[in-house]
Amino acid sequence: MTKQHYHVPTAAPAPPTAWYSHCVKVGNWLYVTGQIPADPDNPDAPLPADIAEQTELSFRNLERILTHVGYDLTDTVFARVYLTDFERDYPRFNEVYRRYYPDDATLPGRTTVGVSKLARDALVEIDLVLYREG
């Protein structure tokens, strides 16, 4: 089984202190590195203060990565979500998340955890595992 590493020029770049691929494809599986809400069009801009805006930016990065390698959010098997203020942000995060995964029949598995700190003081980080037939 081959393994391919992708650095996606249209997604927010890795910070200079971190070394990772945006995603790694192994066979039909795709593992996407956690995305924080860095604006892919202006990665050095301050992060928005609002969890909904941060979640949207995280998904914008995820979608750019997936598009680059020929996957789609509908291929998501599992999502991991990290929130720095779980109790405050969980409901509003879910409102945005639901727009990206609207179909109950194809909802991915998911773990959501509260953490003490994320890069750049982000409120949210999301990583994905995807599978595509063929």
Protein Blocks (a to p, Z undefined) as FASTA:
>chain_A
ZZdddddfkbccddfkbccdfbdcehjbccdddddfbdfklmmbccdfbfklmmmmmmmm
mmmmmmmnopafklpmbdcdddfblmlmmmmmmmmmmmmmmblklcccddddddfbdehh
iabdcddddddeZZ
